[in-house]
Amino acid sequence: MDFLKKIEHIGIAVNDLEKAEKTYTALFGQGPYKREDVASENVSTSFFKNGPNKIELLAATSEDSAIYKYLQKNRPGIHHIAFAVDNIHAEMARLSEEGFIILNEKPKRGADNKLICFLHPKSTEGVLIELCQDIKE
Ligand code: CMX
């Protein structure tokens, strides 16, 4: 079994989603393929494709959002790197055993039809890591 298979997307925290969408549309020469609000995370997201890669722009929808808190302390920029996994439960158990700090007891439903969980940046040399597994319906 593969563990962390590949980078699934890179998440970028932004203050103004519409403005950031214009910037990334100009950069890639095409607009987002998906916009989605994720109520559980209090974020609005916008997804761009760049060849095989994906970029997720994230803006806070409330002060309870991790993105709001992040932008209180940091400038807009790279917020997390997400890796695709086949079995999120097995990976959470393996990584917990390895000593990583898992931020969720159970996987949550995230944007773009995924089950997600996060590893605390304190346990990953300062990088917030997301695991995501496709939801097959
Ligand atoms: N990347 C790197 N470091 C980060 C970080 C990030 N994105 N966010 C916070 N940190 C650092 C802080 O700078 C701080 O460092 P210092 O202690 O050196 O000052 C430390 O982590 C803070 O840790 P904390 O006090 O435990 O927690 P915070 O309240 O700041 O929350 C975190 C940080 C990562 C636990 C929280 O943001 C979280 O649970 N994130 C997961 C959920 C999430 O990010 N959701 C938004 C994206 C949703 C989506 O992709 O759909």
Residues whose N, C-alpha, C, O or C-beta is under 5 A from the ligand:
A	BS01	CMX	V38 E41 A66 I67 H79 L103 G110 A111 F118 P121 G126 V127 L128
